[in-house]
Amino acid sequence: MELIGAGTTRQTLNGAFYRVFRIHFREERLDLFDLTTDEIVRVPFTHVEKGLLRSTRALCYASVQGKTIRDSLCLLDTSHPHFSREMLLVGCSRAVSADLLAVV
Protein backbone atom coordinates (compact mmCIF):
# COMPACT_ATOMS: atom_id res chain seq x y z
CA MET A 1 0.00 0.00 0.00
CA GLU A 2 1.23 3.47 -0.80
CA LEU A 3 0.68 6.51 1.40
CA ILE A 4 1.22 10.23 0.95
CA GLY A 5 2.35 12.56 3.69
CA ALA A 6 -0.43 14.98 4.62
CA GLY A 7 1.58 16.92 7.18
CA THR A 8 5.23 17.49 7.94
CA THR A 9 6.69 15.83 11.04
CA ARG A 10 10.18 14.71 12.01
CA GLN A 11 9.58 11.43 10.15
CA THR A 12 7.37 12.40 7.19
CA LEU A 13 7.03 15.24 4.71
CA ASN A 14 3.86 16.75 3.32
CA GLY A 15 3.33 15.50 -0.25
CA ALA A 16 6.01 12.77 -0.09
CA PHE A 17 5.14 9.24 -1.25
CA TYR A 18 5.74 6.22 0.99
CA ARG A 19 5.22 2.46 0.59
CA VAL A 20 4.33 0.36 3.64
CA PHE A 21 7.34 -1.88 4.19
CA ARG A 22 6.48 -3.55 7.49
CA ILE A 23 3.78 -3.32 10.18
CA HIS A 24 4.83 -3.77 13.82
CA PHE A 25 1.65 -4.44 15.77
CA ARG A 26 3.32 -4.82 19.19
CA GLU A 27 5.18 -1.53 18.88
CA GLU A 28 2.20 0.12 17.12
CA ARG A 29 4.33 1.53 14.34
CA LEU A 30 4.89 1.30 10.59
CA ASP A 31 8.12 1.02 8.65
CA LEU A 32 7.65 3.04 5.47
CA PHE A 33 9.88 3.05 2.41
CA ASP A 34 10.38 6.65 1.30
CA LEU A 35 10.00 6.58 -2.49
CA THR A 36 12.05 9.78 -2.85
CA THR A 37 15.05 9.04 -0.66
CA ASP A 38 14.95 5.20 -0.74
CA GLU A 39 15.18 5.17 3.07
CA ILE A 40 13.11 3.36 5.69
CA VAL A 41 11.11 5.72 7.92
CA ARG A 42 9.57 4.56 11.20
CA VAL A 43 6.30 6.20 12.21
CA PRO A 44 3.76 5.48 14.96
CA PHE A 45 0.23 4.37 14.13
CA THR A 46 -0.95 7.74 15.49
CA HIS A 47 0.35 9.41 12.29
CA VAL A 48 -2.38 7.59 10.37
CA GLU A 49 -5.00 8.22 13.06
CA LYS A 50 -4.21 11.96 13.04
CA GLY A 51 -4.44 12.12 9.25
CA LEU A 52 -0.72 12.82 8.73
CA LEU A 53 -0.60 9.94 6.22
CA ARG A 54 -3.30 9.19 3.62
CA SER A 55 -3.84 6.49 1.04
CA THR A 56 -2.68 7.35 -2.47
CA ARG A 57 -5.59 5.46 -4.05
CA ALA A 58 -7.59 8.64 -4.41
CA LEU A 59 -5.91 12.04 -4.60
CA CYS A 60 -7.39 15.41 -5.46
CA TYR A 61 -5.96 17.37 -8.38
CA ALA A 62 -4.34 19.95 -6.10
CA SER A 63 -2.40 17.30 -4.15
CA VAL A 64 -0.77 15.81 -7.26
CA GLN A 65 0.70 19.07 -8.54
CA GLY A 66 4.45 18.63 -8.84
CA LYS A 67 4.25 14.84 -8.38
CA THR A 68 5.13 12.12 -10.88
CA ILE A 69 2.72 9.17 -10.82
CA ARG A 70 4.61 6.08 -12.00
CA ASP A 71 1.66 3.68 -11.74
CA SER A 72 -1.63 3.76 -13.60
CA LEU A 73 -3.51 7.04 -13.26
CA CYS A 74 -7.26 7.49 -13.72
CA LEU A 75 -8.84 10.94 -13.88
CA LEU A 76 -12.41 10.80 -12.58
CA ASP A 77 -15.40 13.18 -12.63
CA THR A 78 -14.19 14.91 -15.79
CA SER A 79 -17.80 15.63 -16.75
CA HIS A 80 -18.47 17.51 -13.48
CA PRO A 81 -19.39 21.18 -14.05
CA HIS A 82 -16.50 22.33 -11.83
CA PHE A 83 -13.90 20.27 -13.72
CA SER A 84 -11.66 22.59 -15.73
CA ARG A 85 -9.13 22.40 -18.54
CA GLU A 86 -6.45 23.30 -16.01
CA MET A 87 -7.36 20.25 -13.90
CA LEU A 88 -7.16 18.07 -16.99
CA LEU A 89 -3.72 19.47 -17.81
CA VAL A 90 -2.46 18.93 -14.24
CA GLY A 91 -3.86 15.40 -14.09
CA CYS A 92 -2.56 14.29 -17.49
CA SER A 93 0.88 15.81 -16.95
CA ARG A 94 1.42 13.67 -13.82
CA ALA A 95 1.45 10.36 -15.75
CA VAL A 96 4.77 9.04 -17.05
CA SER A 97 3.13 7.35 -20.05
CA ALA A 98 -0.10 7.71 -22.01
CA ASP A 99 -0.50 3.94 -21.73
CA LEU A 100 -0.89 4.35 -17.95
CA LEU A 101 -3.48 7.17 -18.18
CA ALA A 102 -7.26 6.82 -18.27
CA VAL A 103 -9.69 9.75 -18.45
CA VAL A 104 -13.25 8.93 -17.38
C-alpha positions in Angstrom: 0.0 0.0 0.0 1.2 3.5 -0.8 0.7 6.5 1.4 1.2 10.2 0.9 2.3 12.6 3.7 -0.4 15.0 4.6 1.6 16.9 7.2 5.2 17.5 7.9 6.7 15.8 11.0 10.2 14.7 12.0 9.6 11.4 10.1 7.4 12.4 7.2 7.0 15.2 4.7 3.9 16.7 3.3 3.3 15.5 -0.2 6.0 12.8 -0.1 5.1 9.2 -1.2 5.7 6.2 1.0 5.2 2.5 0.6 4.3 0.4 3.6 7.3 -1.9 4.2 6.5 -3.6 7.5 3.8 -3.3 10.2 4.8 -3.8 13.8 1.6 -4.4 15.8 3.3 -4.8 19.2 5.2 -1.5 18.9 2.2 0.1 17.1 4.3 1.5 14.3 4.9 1.3 10.6 8.1 1.0 8.7 7.7 3.0 5.5 9.9 3.0 2.4 10.4 6.7 1.3 10.0 6.6 -2.5 12.1 9.8 -2.9 15.1 9.0 -0.7 14.9 5.2 -0.7 15.2 5.2 3.1 13.1 3.4 5.7 11.1 5.7 7.9 9.6 4.6 11.2 6.3 6.2 12.2 3.8 5.5 15.0 0.2 4.4 14.1 -0.9 7.7 15.5 0.3 9.4 12.3 -2.4 7.6 10.4 -5.0 8.2 13.1 -4.2 12.0 13.0 -4.4 12.1 9.2 -0.7 12.8 8.7 -0.6 9.9 6.2 -3.3 9.2 3.6 -3.8 6.5 1.0 -2.7 7.4 -2.5 -5.6 5.5 -4.1 -7.6 8.6 -4.4 -5.9 12.0 -4.6 -7.4 15.4 -5.5 -6.0 17.4 -8.4 -4.3 19.9 -6.1 -2.4 17.3 -4.2 -0.8 15.8 -7.3 0.7 19.1 -8.5 4.4 18.6 -8.8 4.3 14.8 -8.4 5.1 12.1 -10.9 2.7 9.2 -10.8 4.6 6.1 -12.0 1.7 3.7 -11.7 -1.6 3.8 -13.6 -3.5 7.0 -13.3 -7.3 7.5 -13.7 -8.8 10.9 -13.9 -12.4 10.8 -12.6 -15.4 13.2 -12.6 -14.2 14.9 -15.8 -17.8 15.6 -16.7 -18.5 17.5 -13.5 -19.4 21.2 -14.0 -16.5 22.3 -11.8 -13.9 20.3 -13.7 -11.7 22.6 -15.7 -9.1 22.4 -18.5 -6.5 23.3 -16.0 -7.4 20.3 -13.9 -7.2 18.1 -17.0 -3.7 19.5 -17.8 -2.5 18.9 -14.2 -3.9 15.4 -14.1 -2.6 14.3 -17.5 0.9 15.8 -16.9 1.4 13.7 -13.8 1.4 10.4 -15.8 4.8 9.0 -17.0 3.1 7.3 -20.0 -0.1 7.7 -22.0 -0.5 3.9 -21.7 -0.9 4.4 -17.9 -3.5 7.2 -18.2 -7.3 6.8 -18.3 -9.7 9.8 -18.5 -13.2 8.9 -17.4 
